[in-house]
Amino acid sequence: MILVNTDYISGKELEMLGLVKGSTIQSKNVGSDITQSLKTLVGGELNSYNEMMNNARALATKRMVNEAELLNADAIVNIRYSSSAIMAGAAEVIAYGTAVKFKN
């Protein structure tokens, strides 16, 4: 499966199959949430939340790819990611794009 954030793939003629998406809502445990809150007092990268968001993006991408595979897609073009806070310490990540099949 080819994944790109452009609306084309060089040398390929594409047949659009439709929108595919994947999402997840992730949160950290209370202990981690407290330690990360204390870190905001001194500044720096919030490694625990960074890891959480990386895992969330990977899971959302996997779910999007699974949806494209159900359509027998060869690739997903124009991939985008969006995230939003659901509540303190929890975030939703959505991956979406257009599933395509190669014509040639």
MMTF fields as JSON, N, C-alpha, C and O atoms, coordinates in Angstrom:
{
  "mmtfVersion": "1.0.0",
  "mmtfProducer": "UNKNOWN",
  "numBonds": 415,
  "numAtoms": 416,
  "numGroups": 104,
  "numChains": 1,
  "numModels": 1,
  "chainsPerModel": [1],
  "groupsPerChain": [104],
  "chainIdList": ["A"],
  "bondAtomList": [4, 2, 8, 6, 12, 10, 16, 14, 20, 18, 24, 22, 28, 26, 32, 30, 36, 34, 40, 38, 44, 42, 48, 46, 52, 50, 56, 54, 60, 58, 64, 62, 68, 66, 72, 70, 76, 74, 80, 78, 84, 82, 88, 86, 92, 90, 96, 94, 100, 98, 104, 102, 108, 106, 112, 110, 116, 114, 120, 118, 124, 122, 128, 126, 132, 130, 136, 134, 140, 138, 144, 142, 148, 146, 152, 150, 156, 154, 160, 158, 164, 162, 168, 166, 172, 170, 176, 174, 180, 178, 184, 182, 188, 186, 192, 190, 196, 194, 200, 198, 204, 202, 208, 206, 212, 210, 216, 214, 220, 218, 224, 222, 228, 226, 232, 230, 236, 234, 240, 238, 244, 242, 248, 246, 252, 250, 256, 254, 260, 258, 264, 262, 268, 266, 272, 270, 276, 274, 280, 278, 284, 282, 288, 286, 292, 290, 296, 294, 300, 298, 304, 302, 308, 306, 312, 310, 316, 314, 320, 318, 324, 322, 328, 326, 332, 330, 336, 334, 340, 338, 344, 342, 348, 346, 352, 350, 356, 354, 360, 358, 364, 362, 368, 366, 372, 370, 376, 374, 380, 378, 384, 382, 388, 386, 392, 390, 396, 394, 400, 398, 404, 402, 408, 406, 412, 410],
  "bondOrderList": [1, 1, 1, 1, 1, 1, 1, 1, 1, 1, 1, 1, 1, 1, 1, 1, 1, 1, 1, 1, 1, 1, 1, 1, 1, 1, 1, 1, 1, 1, 1, 1, 1, 1, 1, 1, 1, 1, 1, 1, 1, 1, 1, 1, 1, 1, 1, 1, 1, 1, 1, 1, 1, 1, 1, 1, 1, 1, 1, 1, 1, 1, 1, 1, 1, 1, 1, 1, 1, 1, 1, 1, 1, 1, 1, 1, 1, 1, 1, 1, 1, 1, 1, 1, 1, 1, 1, 1, 1, 1, 1, 1, 1, 1, 1, 1, 1, 1, 1, 1, 1, 1, 1],
  "groupList": [{"groupName": "MET", "atomNameList": ["N", "CA", "C", "O"], "elementList": ["N", "C", "C", "O"], "formalChargeList": [0, 0, 0, 0], "bondAtomList": [1, 0, 2, 1, 3, 2], "bondOrderList": [1, 1, 2], "singleLetterCode": "M", "chemCompType": "L-PEPTIDE LINKING"}, {"groupName": "ILE", "atomNameList": ["N", "CA", "C", "O"], "elementList": ["N", "C", "C", "O"], "formalChargeList": [0, 0, 0, 0], "bondAtomList": [1, 0, 2, 1, 3, 2], "bondOrderList": [1, 1, 2], "singleLetterCode": "I", "chemCompType": "L-PEPTIDE LINKING"}, {"groupName": "LEU", "atomNameList": ["N", "CA", "C", "O"], "elementList": ["N", "C", "C", "O"], "formalChargeList": [0, 0, 0, 0], "bondAtomList": [1, 0, 2, 1, 3, 2], "bondOrderList": [1, 1, 2], "singleLetterCode": "L", "chemCompType": "L-PEPTIDE LINKING"}, {"groupName": "VAL", "atomNameList": ["N", "CA", "C", "O"], "elementList": ["N", "C", "C", "O"], "formalChargeList": [0, 0, 0, 0], "bondAtomList": [1, 0, 2, 1, 3, 2], "bondOrderList": [1, 1, 2], "singleLetterCode": "V", "chemCompType": "L-PEPTIDE LINKING"}, {"groupName": "ASN", "atomNameList": ["N", "CA", "C", "O"], "elementList": ["N", "C", "C", "O"], "formalChargeList": [0, 0, 0, 0], "bondAtomList": [1, 0, 2, 1, 3, 2], "bondOrderList": [1, 1, 2], "singleLetterCode": "N", "chemCompType": "L-PEPTIDE LINKING"}, {"groupName": "THR", "atomNameList": ["N", "CA", "C", "O"], "elementList": ["N", "C", "C", "O"], "formalChargeList": [0, 0, 0, 0], "bondAtomList": [1, 0, 2, 1, 3, 2], "bondOrderList": [1, 1, 2], "singleLetterCode": "T", "chemCompType": "L-PEPTIDE LINKING"}, {"groupName": "ASP", "atomNameList": ["N", "CA", "C", "O"], "elementList": ["N", "C", "C", "O"], "formalChargeList": [0, 0, 0, 0], "bondAtomList": [1, 0, 2, 1, 3, 2], "bondOrderList": [1, 1, 2], "singleLetterCode": "D", "chemCompType": "L-PEPTIDE LINKING"}, {"groupName": "TYR", "atomNameList": ["N", "CA", "C", "O"], "elementList": ["N", "C", "C", "O"], "formalChargeList": [0, 0, 0, 0], "bondAtomList": [1, 0, 2, 1, 3, 2], "bondOrderList": [1, 1, 2], "singleLetterCode": "Y", "chemCompType": "L-PEPTIDE LINKING"}, {"groupName": "SER", "atomNameList": ["N", "CA", "C", "O"], "elementList": ["N", "C", "C", "O"], "formalChargeList": [0, 0, 0, 0], "bondAtomList": [1, 0, 2, 1, 3, 2], "bondOrderList": [1, 1, 2], "singleLetterCode": "S", "chemCompType": "L-PEPTIDE LINKING"}, {"groupName": "GLY", "atomNameList": ["N", "CA", "C", "O"], "elementList": ["N", "C", "C", "O"], "formalChargeList": [0, 0, 0, 0], "bondAtomList": [1, 0, 2, 1, 3, 2], "bondOrderList": [1, 1, 2], "singleLetterCode": "G", "chemCompType": "PEPTIDE LINKING"}, {"groupName": "LYS", "atomNameList": ["N", "CA", "C", "O"], "elementList": ["N", "C", "C", "O"], "formalChargeList": [0, 0, 0, 0], "bondAtomList": [1, 0, 2, 1, 3, 2], "bondOrderList": [1, 1, 2], "singleLetterCode": "K", "chemCompType": "L-PEPTIDE LINKING"}, {"groupName": "GLU", "atomNameList": ["N", "CA", "C", "O"], "elementList": ["N", "C", "C", "O"], "formalChargeList": [0, 0, 0, 0], "bondAtomList": [1, 0, 2, 1, 3, 2], "bondOrderList": [1, 1, 2], "singleLetterCode": "E", "chemCompType": "L-PEPTIDE LINKING"}, {"groupName": "GLN", "atomNameList": ["N", "CA", "C", "O"], "elementList": ["N", "C", "C", "O"], "formalChargeList": [0, 0, 0, 0], "bondAtomList": [1, 0, 2, 1, 3, 2], "bondOrderList": [1, 1, 2], "singleLetterCode": "Q", "chemCompType": "L-PEPTIDE LINKING"}, {"groupName": "ALA", "atomNameList": ["N", "CA", "C", "O"], "elementList": ["N", "C", "C", "O"], "formalChargeList": [0, 0, 0, 0], "bondAtomList": [1, 0, 2, 1, 3, 2], "bondOrderList": [1, 1, 2], "singleLetterCode": "A", "chemCompType": "L-PEPTIDE LINKING"}, {"groupName": "ARG", "atomNameList": ["N", "CA", "C", "O"], "elementList": ["N", "C", "C", "O"], "formalChargeList": [0, 0, 0, 0], "bondAtomList": [1, 0, 2, 1, 3, 2], "bondOrderList": [1, 1, 2], "singleLetterCode": "R", "chemCompType": "L-PEPTIDE LINKING"}, {"groupName": "PHE", "atomNameList": ["N", "CA", "C", "O"], "elementList": ["N", "C", "C", "O"], "formalChargeList": [0, 0, 0, 0], "bondAtomList": [1, 0, 2, 1, 3, 2], "bondOrderList": [1, 1, 2], "singleLetterCode": "F", "chemCompType": "L-PEPTIDE LINKING"}],
  "groupTypeList": [0, 1, 2, 3, 4, 5, 6, 7, 1, 8, 9, 10, 11, 2, 11, 0, 2, 9, 2, 3, 10, 9, 8, 5, 1, 12, 8, 10, 4, 3, 9, 8, 6, 1, 5, 12, 8, 2, 10, 5, 2, 3, 9, 9, 11, 2, 4, 8, 7, 4, 11, 0, 0, 4, 4, 13, 14, 13, 2, 13, 5, 10, 14, 0, 3, 4, 11, 13, 11, 2, 2, 4, 13, 6, 13, 1, 3, 4, 1, 14, 7, 8, 8, 8, 13, 1, 0, 13, 9, 13, 13, 11, 3, 1, 13, 7, 9, 5, 13, 3, 10, 15, 10, 4],
  "groupIdList": [1, 2, 3, 4, 5, 6, 7, 8, 9, 10, 11, 12, 13, 14, 15, 16, 17, 18, 19, 20, 21, 22, 23, 24, 25, 26, 27, 28, 29, 30, 31, 32, 33, 34, 35, 36, 37, 38, 39, 40, 41, 42, 43, 44, 45, 46, 47, 48, 49, 50, 51, 52, 53, 54, 55, 56, 57, 58, 59, 60, 61, 62, 63, 64, 65, 66, 67, 68, 69, 70, 71, 72, 73, 74, 75, 76, 77, 78, 79, 80, 81, 82, 83, 84, 85, 86, 87, 88, 89, 90, 91, 92, 93, 94, 95, 96, 97, 98, 99, 100, 101, 102, 103, 104],
  "secStructList": [7, 3, 3, 7, 1, 1, 1, 7, 7, 6, 6, 7, 7, 3, 3, 3, 3, 3, 3, 3, 3, 3, 3, 3, 3, 3, 3, 7, 7, 2, 2, 2, 2, 2, 2, 2, 2, 2, 2, 2, 2, 2, 7, 1, 7, 7, 2, 2, 2, 2, 2, 2, 2, 2, 2, 2, 2, 2, 2, 2, 2, 2, 2, 2, 2, 2, 2, 2, 2, 2, 6, 6, 7, 1, 3, 3, 3, 3, 3, 3, 3, 3, 3, 3, 3, 3, 3, 6, 6, 3, 3, 3, 3, 3, 3, 3, 3, 3, 3, 3, 3, 3, 7, 7],
  "xCoordList": [0.866, 0.0, 0.903, 1.762, 0.69, 1.433, 0.621, -0.579, 1.286, 0.638, 1.351, 2.559, 0.611, 1.212, 0.282, -0.929, 0.884, 0.056, -0.156, -0.637, 0.201, -0.089, -1.344, -1.796, -1.909, -3.118, -2.799, -3.689, -1.54, -1.118, 0.055, 0.681, 0.336, 1.525, 2.192, 1.592, 3.412, 4.118, 4.085, 4.377, 3.718, 3.716, 2.511, 2.452, 1.551, 0.368, -0.893, -1.049, -1.784, -3.118, -4.018, -4.017, -4.784, -5.521, -7.024, -7.599, -7.637, -9.093, -9.466, -9.047, -10.253, -10.625, -11.704, -12.704, -11.473, -12.429, -13.274, -14.405, -12.736, -13.508, -12.689, -11.518, -13.331, -12.72, -12.511, -13.393, -11.332, -11.057, -10.544, -9.918, -10.817, -10.413, -10.137, -10.572, -9.409, -9.149, -9.028, -8.548, -9.455, -9.355, -9.145, -9.373, -8.712, -8.557, -8.6, -8.293, -8.98, -8.924, -7.991, -8.195, -6.975, -5.953, -5.908, -6.216, -5.525, -5.324, -4.138, -3.696, -3.641, -2.555, -3.135, -4.216, -2.399, -2.873, -2.686, -1.937, -3.348, -3.335, -1.923, -1.555, -1.133, 0.242, 1.064, 1.783, 0.959, 1.692, 1.184, 1.964, -0.124, -0.732, -0.206, 0.076, -0.077, 0.412, 1.872, 2.239, 2.71, 4.131, 4.327, 5.195, 3.526, 3.642, 3.151, 3.684, 2.141, 1.661, 2.746, 2.913, 3.485, 4.573, 5.689, 6.335, 5.906, 6.962, 6.642, 7.555, 5.366, 5.016, 5.505, 5.629, 5.782, 6.292, 7.719, 8.089, 8.522, 9.92, 10.172, 11.225, 9.224, 9.356, 10.029, 10.534, 10.025, 10.64, 9.607, 8.401, 10.118, 9.246, 8.511, 9.087, 7.242, 6.427, 6.474, 5.594, 7.521, 7.795, 6.645, 6.373, 5.976, 4.882, 3.739, 3.165, 3.417, 2.354, 2.811, 2.019, 4.069, 4.616, 4.48, 4.062, 4.836, 4.711, 3.248, 2.935, 2.361, 0.937, 0.43, -0.297, 0.812, 0.337, 0.953, 0.277, 2.222, 2.838, 2.117, 1.854, 1.801, 1.061, -0.336, -0.822, -0.977, -2.321, -2.306, -3.182, -1.32, -1.212, -0.972, -1.554, -0.116, 0.167, -1.08, -1.341, -1.846, -3.066, -4.123, -4.789, -4.283, -5.244, -4.852, -5.714, -3.552, -3.081, -3.372, -3.836, -3.105, -3.362, -4.842, -5.181, -5.709, -7.153, -7.588, -8.46, -6.979, -7.277, -6.837, -7.582, -5.64, -5.133, -6.038, -6.335, -6.483, -7.389, -8.666, -9.167, -9.194, -10.413, -10.143, -10.984, -8.972, -8.606, -8.423, -8.792, -7.858, -7.668, -9.0, -9.091, -10.036, -11.371, -11.92, -12.775, -11.423, -11.834, -10.892, -11.048, -9.912, -8.881, -8.07, -7.698, -7.8, -7.028, -5.553, -5.043, -4.886, -3.44, -2.69, -1.521, -3.381, -2.724, -3.768, -4.967, -3.271, -4.107, -3.382, -2.217, -4.085, -3.495, -4.136, -5.194, -3.454, -3.961, -4.253, -5.273, -3.353, -3.544, -3.384, -2.478, -4.276, -4.254, -4.474, -5.074, -3.984, -4.184, -4.813, -4.534, -5.659, -6.274, -6.329, -6.495, -6.19, -6.31, -7.079, -7.096, -7.703, -8.429, -8.464, -8.444, -8.516, -8.614, -10.055, -10.985, -10.23, -11.561, -11.863, -12.972, -10.842, -10.906, -9.467, -8.546, -9.25, -7.88, -7.163, -7.624, -6.033, -5.239, -5.694, -5.128, -6.711, -7.192, -7.322, -7.8, -6.89, -6.936, -7.43, -7.167, -8.148, -8.582, -7.665, -7.331, -7.262, -6.484, -7.246, -7.698, -7.385, -8.057, -7.088, -6.444, -6.987, -6.225, -7.24, -8.106, -7.128, -8.068, -7.4, -6.433, -7.925, -7.382, -8.306, -9.404, -7.837, -8.62, -7.994, -6.832, -8.759, -8.297, -8.349, -9.32, -7.293, -7.221, -6.739, -6.091, -7.08, -6.593, -5.827, -6.204, -4.741, -3.938, -4.638, -5.104, -4.708, -5.313, -4.293, -4.659, -2.998, -2.0, -0.998, -0.085],
  "yCoordList": [-1.181, 0.0, 1.231, 1.391, 2.088, 3.341, 4.425, 4.566, 5.19, 6.28, 7.573, 7.686, 8.564, 9.856, 10.986, 10.806, 12.166, 13.327, 14.239, 15.363, 13.761, 14.482, 13.892, 12.821, 14.587, 14.061, 13.266, 13.003, 12.885, 12.084, 11.204, 11.414, 10.215, 9.386, 9.387, 8.956, 9.863, 10.012, 8.715, 7.636, 8.848, 7.709, 6.804, 5.778, 7.15, 6.304, 7.072, 8.235, 6.415, 6.958, 6.343, 5.127, 7.18, 6.73, 6.697, 7.579, 5.668, 5.583, 5.762, 4.976, 6.792, 7.07, 6.099, 5.872, 5.537, 4.595, 5.229, 4.805, 6.237, 6.916, 7.266, 6.904, 7.974, 8.426, 7.239, 6.397, 7.192, 6.204, 6.964, 8.016, 6.421, 7.111, 6.112, 4.961, 6.573, 5.798, 6.77, 7.889, 6.362, 7.265, 6.48, 5.272, 7.181, 6.618, 7.753, 8.902, 7.41, 8.35, 7.733, 6.602, 8.479, 7.988, 8.852, 10.043, 8.24, 8.996, 8.407, 7.292, 9.162, 8.705, 8.396, 8.866, 7.599, 7.29, 8.503, 9.424, 8.498, 9.641, 9.977, 11.151, 8.97, 9.214, 9.937, 10.887, 9.49, 10.123, 11.537, 12.452, 11.708, 13.021, 14.01, 15.164, 13.571, 14.452, 14.827, 15.994, 13.844, 14.155, 15.083, 15.955, 14.9, 15.777, 17.185, 18.166, 17.29, 18.605, 19.349, 20.556, 18.641, 19.267, 19.73, 20.748, 18.983, 19.347, 20.675, 21.394, 21.004, 22.272, 23.472, 24.572, 23.27, 24.36, 24.75, 25.92, 23.772, 24.041, 24.074, 24.534, 23.595, 23.607, 22.36, 21.528, 22.251, 21.107, 20.229, 20.448, 19.227, 18.315, 17.388, 16.89, 17.17, 16.257, 14.883, 14.522, 14.13, 12.863, 11.873, 11.18, 11.793, 10.847, 11.167, 10.263, 12.439, 12.837, 12.712, 12.372, 12.984, 12.818, 11.361, 11.08, 10.448, 9.018, 8.631, 7.86, 9.172, 8.883, 9.313, 8.567, 10.518, 11.02, 10.248, 10.012, 9.853, 9.032, 7.693, 7.233, 7.073, 5.81, 5.998, 5.152, 7.1, 7.376, 7.579, 7.069, 8.319, 8.512, 7.184, 6.924, 6.35, 5.042, 4.164, 3.5, 4.156, 3.351, 3.895, 3.119, 5.211, 5.807, 5.494, 5.201, 5.558, 5.232, 3.777, 3.474, 2.879, 1.454, 1.21, 0.434, 1.851, 1.682, 2.238, 1.667, 3.353, 3.912, 2.935, 2.695, 2.375, 1.41, 0.185, -0.312, -0.311, -1.461, -1.175, -2.041, 0.031, 0.415, 0.445, 0.018, 0.946, 0.986, -0.42, -0.685, -1.313, -2.699, -3.384, -4.229, -3.041, -3.596, -3.17, -3.847, -2.041, -1.552, -2.054, -1.694, -2.887, -3.38, -2.241, -2.293, -1.232, -0.073, -0.439, -1.308, 0.251, 0.11, 1.172, 0.996, 2.284, 3.402, 4.288, 4.172, 5.175, 6.238, 7.543, 7.71, 8.465, 9.76, 10.859, 10.683, 11.994, 13.186, 12.927, 13.372, 12.206, 11.852, 13.086, 13.898, 13.2, 14.29, 13.725, 12.664, 14.445, 14.082, 15.259, 16.418, 14.946, 15.968, 15.438, 14.239, 16.332, 15.913, 16.969, 18.148, 16.511, 17.44, 16.88, 15.666, 17.784, 17.375, 16.986, 17.716, 15.853, 15.39, 15.807, 16.229, 15.677, 16.085, 16.229, 15.932, 16.668, 16.815, 15.474, 14.495, 15.424, 14.208, 13.203, 12.113, 13.533, 12.611, 13.361, 14.495, 12.709, 13.337, 12.349, 11.15, 12.871, 12.08, 12.4, 13.561, 11.377, 11.552, 10.885, 9.747, 11.604, 11.082, 11.158, 12.184, 10.057, 10.019, 9.779, 8.913, 10.55, 10.348, 10.651, 11.409, 10.054, 10.252, 9.612, 9.163, 9.579, 9.005, 7.688, 7.649, 6.622, 5.316, 5.315, 5.776, 4.791, 4.757, 3.384, 2.634, 3.092, 1.907, 2.385, 3.377, 1.684, 2.052, 1.576, 0.439, 2.463, 2.096, 1.41, 0.581, 1.76, 1.176, 0.348, -0.218],
  "zCoordList": [0.0, 0.0, 0.0, 0.866, -0.981, -1.067, -0.368, -0.606, 0.498, 1.23, 0.903, 1.113, 0.385, 0.047, 0.461, 0.586, 0.673, 1.013, -0.189, -0.041, -1.377, -2.618, -3.246, -2.842, -4.234, -4.877, -6.145, -6.953, -6.319, -7.469, -7.06, -6.021, -7.901, -7.76, -9.127, -10.112, -9.193, -10.468, -11.268, -10.751, -12.55, -13.46, -13.343, -14.02, -12.507, -12.314, -12.662, -12.291, -13.372, -13.603, -12.537, -12.346, -11.844, -10.67, -10.891, -11.529, -10.353, -10.295, -8.833, -7.983, -8.534, -7.15, -6.683, -7.364, -5.507, -4.929, -3.837, -3.599, -3.176, -2.144, -0.918, -0.799, -0.017, 1.233, 2.169, 2.337, 2.77, 3.824, 5.037, 4.909, 6.209, 7.428, 8.521, 8.47, 9.503, 10.699, 11.847, 11.666, 13.025, 14.172, 15.451, 15.506, 16.464, 17.794, 18.809, 18.495, 20.011, 21.132, 22.158, 22.599, 22.529, 23.44, 24.697, 24.658, 25.8, 27.039, 27.792, 27.513, 28.734, 29.595, 30.969, 31.325, 31.73, 33.081, 33.995, 33.667, 35.106, 36.024, 36.49, 36.543, 36.828, 37.287, 36.243, 36.555, 35.01, 33.92, 33.691, 33.426, 33.794, 33.601, 34.642, 34.317, 35.866, 36.943, 36.709, 36.839, 36.365, 36.158, 34.959, 34.984, 33.913, 32.751, 33.082, 32.563, 33.94, 34.373, 35.142, 34.964, 35.998, 36.738, 35.802, 36.051, 34.733, 33.779, 33.092, 32.685, 32.96, 32.314, 33.12, 32.581, 34.396, 35.233, 34.852, 34.947, 34.421, 34.086, 32.584, 32.141, 31.806, 30.358, 29.825, 30.58, 28.527, 27.871, 27.196, 27.303, 26.496, 25.752, 26.717, 27.684, 26.436, 27.235, 26.565, 25.783, 26.894, 26.21, 26.279, 25.298, 27.396, 27.559, 26.589, 25.981, 26.449, 25.526, 24.068, 23.189, 23.827, 22.483, 22.039, 20.916, 22.928, 22.64, 22.413, 21.506, 23.245, 23.106, 21.734, 21.076, 21.3, 20.009, 18.84, 17.839, 18.951, 17.905, 17.773, 16.662, 18.9, 18.88, 18.302, 17.552, 18.649, 18.145, 16.629, 15.93, 16.114, 14.661, 13.946, 12.892, 14.522, 13.912, 13.876, 12.873, 14.952, 14.999, 14.04, 13.354, 13.984, 13.058, 11.61, 10.781, 11.31, 9.963, 9.631, 8.532, 10.562, 10.342, 10.064, 9.172, 10.802, 10.595, 9.239, 8.584, 8.818, 7.503, 6.408, 5.458, 6.534, 5.555, 5.505, 4.419, 6.658, 6.681, 5.909, 5.191, 6.05, 5.319, 3.82, 3.029, 3.422, 1.999, 1.434, 0.29, 2.228, 1.774, 1.516, 0.625, 2.273, 2.033, 0.672, 0.101, 0.157, -1.167, -2.264, -3.431, -1.89, -2.816, -3.422, -4.594, -2.637, -3.098, -3.224, -2.517, -4.148, -4.313, -3.517, -3.172, -3.228, -2.552, -1.889, -2.139, -1.036, -0.466, -0.748, -0.39, -1.394, -1.733, -0.895, -0.29, -0.884, -0.202, 1.278, 1.804, 1.941, 3.344, 4.227, 4.036, 5.184, 6.149, 7.549, 7.717, 8.539, 9.937, 10.658, 10.351, 11.612, 12.44, 13.867, 14.089, 14.817, 16.213, 16.989, 16.636, 18.044, 18.903, 20.311, 20.517, 21.276, 22.678, 22.961, 22.617, 23.578, 23.95, 25.383, 25.71, 26.23, 27.625, 28.097, 27.336, 29.305, 29.819, 29.759, 30.346, 29.049, 28.97, 27.937, 27.86, 27.129, 26.091, 24.773, 24.727, 23.711, 22.394, 21.347, 21.429, 20.366, 19.223, 18.055, 17.819, 17.331, 16.117, 14.982, 15.108, 13.869, 12.685, 11.521, 11.302, 10.769, 9.53, 8.413, 8.532, 7.325, 6.223, 4.893, 4.825, 3.852, 2.514, 1.493, 1.819, 0.246, -0.846, -1.285, -1.688, -1.207, -1.675, -3.2, -3.8, -3.817, -5.281, -5.761, -5.031, -7.002, -7.699, -8.91, -9.532, -9.257, -10.43, -11.7, -11.774, -12.704, -13.987, -14.895, -15.728, -14.732, -15.63, -14.874, -15.476]
}
